[in-house]
Amino acid sequence: MADKPSVLFVCVHNAGRSQMAAAWLTHLAGDRVEVRSAGSNPGDKVNPAAVEAMAEVSIDISAQTPKILTVDAVKESDVCITMGCGDTCPVFPGKRYLDWKLDDPAGQGVEAVRPIRDEIKTLVEGLIAEIAPAKPEATA
């Protein structure tokens, strides 16, 4: 893995789970990790309930747009995470592949999306601890 690991979150529509995961990773890891998200059949827009749920924790994903999954996105990523949606990524040697089993927020209200958001945060925190732990502060 490079000095700065890269992660790709994949879900069919790239409108809910993968968008929330990418936002959490960006928010929690800052510039220590390169973050991508994509879908095999991207939706027209990010799920409004996902936008609202993330806004409740002061993370704005309202300007995000679903993106198509490309072979290059997988090639350029160290870790590829599908979101329990039956999607698969092209497989390349040396990549790490994970599947996070998460409920689908599509068609759900914000009340149903909150627990998914919180579960994604927990999974992202575990991922950060593995691939990009915070460096200890230097002492003088």
TORDO-908639 format. One line per 3 residues: their letters; for each residue x, y, z of C-alpha. Coordinates in nm, 2 decimals, padded with zeros to 4 digits. Layout:
a = X Y Z ~ ... .
***
This chain:
mad = 00.00 00.00 00.00 ~ 00.13 00.34 -00.09 ~ 00.21 00.61 00.17 .
kps = -00.15 00.73 00.13 ~ -00.38 00.44 00.09 ~ -00.68 00.47 -00.14 .
vlf = -01.03 00.33 -00.08 ~ -01.31 00.27 -00.33 ~ -01.67 00.23 -00.20 .
vcv = -01.90 00.06 -00.44 ~ -02.28 00.02 -00.44 ~ -02.52 -00.03 -00.72 .
hna = -02.66 00.32 -00.74 ~ -02.38 00.51 -00.56 ~ -02.66 00.71 -00.40 .
grs = -02.67 00.61 -00.03 ~ -02.43 00.37 00.15 ~ -02.13 00.43 -00.06 .
qma = -02.18 00.81 -00.05 ~ -02.21 00.81 00.33 ~ -01.90 00.58 00.36 .
aaw = -01.69 00.80 00.14 ~ -01.80 01.11 00.34 ~ -01.73 00.95 00.67 .
lth = -01.38 00.84 00.56 ~ -01.30 01.18 00.42 ~ -01.43 01.34 00.74 .
lag = -01.25 01.11 00.98 ~ -00.92 01.04 00.80 ~ -00.88 01.38 00.64 .
drv = -00.59 01.38 00.39 ~ -00.44 01.05 00.52 ~ -00.66 00.85 00.27 .
evr = -00.76 00.90 -00.09 ~ -01.14 00.83 -00.11 ~ -01.35 00.73 -00.41 .
sag = -01.71 00.60 -00.45 ~ -01.89 00.46 -00.75 ~ -02.18 00.24 -00.86 .
snp = -02.24 -00.01 -01.14 ~ -02.58 00.16 -01.22 ~ -02.55 00.51 -01.07 .
gdk = -02.87 00.68 -00.97 ~ -02.97 01.03 -01.08 ~ -02.89 01.19 -00.74 .
vnp = -02.78 01.11 -00.39 ~ -03.06 00.98 -00.17 ~ -03.22 01.28 00.01 .
aav = -03.25 01.08 00.33 ~ -02.88 01.00 00.33 ~ -02.81 01.37 00.27 .
eam = -03.03 01.46 00.56 ~ -02.88 01.19 00.79 ~ -02.53 01.31 00.72 .
aev = -02.63 01.67 00.77 ~ -02.74 01.58 01.12 ~ -02.37 01.49 01.20 .
sid = -02.25 01.81 01.02 ~ -02.13 01.64 00.71 ~ -02.26 01.79 00.38 .
isa = -02.30 01.54 00.09 ~ -02.56 01.75 -00.09 ~ -02.32 01.84 -00.37 .
qtp = -02.21 01.48 -00.44 ~ -02.33 01.30 -00.76 ~ -02.34 00.93 -00.83 .
kil = -02.05 00.81 -01.04 ~ -02.01 00.51 -01.27 ~ -01.78 00.23 -01.15 .
tvd = -01.47 00.21 -01.38 ~ -01.19 -00.05 -01.41 ~ -00.95 00.24 -01.36 .
avk = -01.11 00.34 -01.02 ~ -01.05 -00.02 -00.90 ~ -00.70 -00.03 -01.04 .
esd = -00.61 00.29 -00.86 ~ -00.75 00.18 -00.52 ~ -00.58 -00.03 -00.25 .
vci = -00.90 -00.13 -00.08 ~ -01.23 -00.19 -00.27 ~ -01.54 -00.22 -00.04 .
tmg = -01.88 -00.33 -00.17 ~ -02.18 -00.24 00.05 ~ -02.38 -00.56 00.07 .
cgd = -02.55 -00.49 -00.25 ~ -02.44 -00.78 -00.46 ~ -02.21 -00.56 -00.67 .
tcp = -01.87 -00.69 -00.76 ~ -01.55 -00.51 -00.86 ~ -01.31 -00.62 -01.13 .
vfp = -01.05 -00.83 -00.94 ~ -00.68 -00.73 -00.96 ~ -00.39 -00.89 -00.77 .
gkr = -00.27 -00.70 -00.47 ~ -00.60 -00.53 -00.39 ~ -00.80 -00.59 -00.08 .
yld = -01.17 -00.66 -00.12 ~ -01.43 -00.63 00.15 ~ -01.80 -00.66 00.15 .
wkl = -01.99 -00.47 00.43 ~ -02.34 -00.61 00.48 ~ -02.55 -00.30 00.52 .
ddp = -02.92 -00.24 00.48 ~ -03.02 -00.04 00.17 ~ -03.14 00.31 00.25 .
agq = -03.32 00.34 -00.09 ~ -03.68 00.45 -00.04 ~ -03.63 00.48 00.34 .
gve = -03.69 00.79 00.55 ~ -03.42 00.95 00.76 ~ -03.53 00.75 01.07 .
avr = -03.43 00.43 00.89 ~ -03.11 00.58 00.75 ~ -02.97 00.69 01.08 .
pir = -02.87 00.34 01.21 ~ -02.72 00.27 00.87 ~ -02.52 00.59 00.89 .
dei = -02.40 00.51 01.24 ~ -02.30 00.15 01.14 ~ -02.10 00.28 00.84 .
ktl = -01.92 00.52 01.08 ~ -01.82 00.23 01.30 ~ -01.69 00.03 01.00 .
veg = -01.50 00.33 00.87 ~ -01.34 00.39 01.20 ~ -01.22 00.03 01.21 .
lia = -01.09 00.06 00.85 ~ -00.90 00.38 00.94 ~ -00.74 00.20 01.24 .
eia = -00.61 -00.07 01.00 ~ -00.49 00.13 00.70 ~ -00.42 00.49 00.82 .
pak = -00.39 00.51 01.19 ~ -00.31 00.86 01.33 ~ 00.06 00.91 01.37 .
pea = 00.16 00.98 01.73 ~ 00.24 01.35 01.80 ~ 00.61 01.42 01.80 .
ta = 00.74 01.52 02.14 ~ 01.00 01.79 02.18 .
***
